[in-house]
Amino acid sequence: MNNIPPKPYTAILLTGFVKFDSSGQGYFGKASDRYIQTIQLYQQHIVDKIIISGGSGNLWIKEPPEAVFLQNELKKLGVPDSCIAVDTLSRNTYENGQFTKQLIDSIGWKGPYILISSASHLPRAKKVMDHFSIPTTLYPCCYTEIPQKNTWQNTLYPDFSKIQEWESLIKEIVGTWVYQITGKA
């Protein structure tokens, strides 16, 4: 576990890890450690409220908002409605900050805030939250695993799934660059 001081935080959980099948049934995807870490922090009383930020990032297909799916999953685990707030409009990191700020202002939930997302995504997400004057403590999860040592097996048989991790890295680099140029972070 990360070294987070034991005070009641309001968690800001960034989505991007829920998928939907053709019938609209939601399921957890690759980065679902974000959800696991959030519920553990809640159960350990480090977090007492949870803001779920995320609609659908799919530009081509109309999908249900991820935040609603996650709200229902949290309720199944005993988190009361009074401890959950959802932003169903965000389609990207910038909008996560924009709509989270509007939500915080409208419901009056005070910090301190803990921002939960993938480790590779948090630097850009933090800049966006700072842009919207939301002070956050970072809680990274979904770390990218790097082999401890080279062996003849991974030399002869490269792991082609690493190409997808390069895609994520490039997305974060380009996203940070674009947000800096456009003044969004």
N, C-alpha and C positions, 0 to 999 in steps of 0.2 A: 504494500500500500504506500501511496505517496505520503509525505510528511505534511499533513494538513492539520493545523491547530484545531482542537475540538471546540468549536463554537457553532451555534446554529447558523448555517449558511442557507441562502436561497440558491438552489442550483439552477443553472441555465444549461439545459441539455440541447445540444445542436443535433438535428436529425441528419439523415443522409444514409441511413442503414436499414431502412424498411423497404421491402419490395412488395409488389402486388401481382397476383396471378391474373389470368384472363377473366376470372369471375369476380375480381375485386377483393379476394381474400388476402390479407396482409401476412407477411412472415418476416422474420429477422434475417438480415443480410450480413455481409462480411464484417462491418464495423460495429456489431451489436455489443461489443464490450463497453461502449458508451452507456448503453442501457443498464448493463450488469453493474457497472461501477456506480451509477446513479442510485439504483435501488439499494446497493450495499451501503452507500453513504447515508441514505435515508434510514435504513434499518439500524445503523450504528448511531443515529441521532446527531450526525454531523450536519446533515441537511434536514430542514424541517418543511421546506416548500420547494416545489419543482416547477420551473418554467420550461415548457417544451416548445422549442422554436423550429418550425418547419412545416410547410405545406407540401407541395409536390414540385420537385425540381425537373420533372419530365416535361419538356417543351412540346413533345409530339403527341403524347397520349394523355387524356384526362384521367388522373388517378385521384383516389381519396387523399386527404392530407395525412402525412405521416404522424403529425402531432395527435390527431384523433385516435389513430390506432394505438399509439403509445400511451395515451391517457387511459384508454380502456385496459391495456395490459397492466398499468400501474394499479388501477382500481382492483383488478383481479388479485393482486398481491396485498391488498388491504390499505393502499394509500387513499385517504379520503379526498373527495372532490375539492374540499376546502383548502387542500394543500397542493393543488395542481392548477396551473394556468397554462393555456395553450395559445400559441400563435400559429394559425393555420394558413397564413398568407405568404410567408417567406419562401422564395424559390432559390436563394443563394445566400452566401455569407453576409454580404452587405445588407440584404433585407432582413437577415436574422437580427442584426444590430438595430436596424430601423424599427422593426415591429416589436422587438423585445423592449426597446426604450418606450414605445407608445404603451405597451402592455403594463410595464412597471409603473409608468406615470398614471395610468388609468385605475389600476387596482391598489396602488400605494404600498406595494411590498418593498420593504427596505432591505438593504444589504446587511451584512457583506454578501457578495455574490461569488459563487464558484462556477467557473466556466468549464464544462465537460465536453471534450471532443477528442478526436484522434490526435496523437502527439504531433504528427506532421502538419496538421491543420491549425493547431492552436496559435502559432505566431501570427498568422493572417487574421484569425478570428479575434485575437486580443487587440490588434490594431483597429479593427472595426468597432469593437466594444468601446475602446478608448475614444474613437471618433465620436461616438454617441454619448460620451461621458458616463459610461457604465463601468465603474471600477470592479475589476474581477481578479480573483485568485485562480490560477490555471490548474486544472486537473487533467493531465494527459493520460490517454489510454490508447488501445489499439496500436501498440508499438509495432514497428516493422522489424522483423527478426533478421539478423545477419548471422550467417554460420560462424561459429567460433574459430574454426580452422579449416583450411583447405585439405581435402582428402582426394585420393585418386578417383573416388566415386563421383564427387561433384565436379571434378575436372573433366572426366570422361562423359558424364551425363549432366549437362548444365540444366539448371532449374528455369525453364522458360516462363514460369509464373512470375518471375522477377520483372519481366517486361511490363506487367501491369503495375508493379510498384514504381517503375520509372514514370509511367503515365501519371500516377498520383503525384509524384515529386514535381514533374513538369507543370502539372495543373496548379500546384501551390506556388511555384516560382512565378509563373505567368500571372496567376490571380493576384499575387502580392504586387507585382510590377504594375498591372493595370489599375489596381486600387490606388497605388501611390500616384500614378500619372493623373488619374481622374479626381484625386482628392477625396477618395472614399475611405482612406485609412492612412 
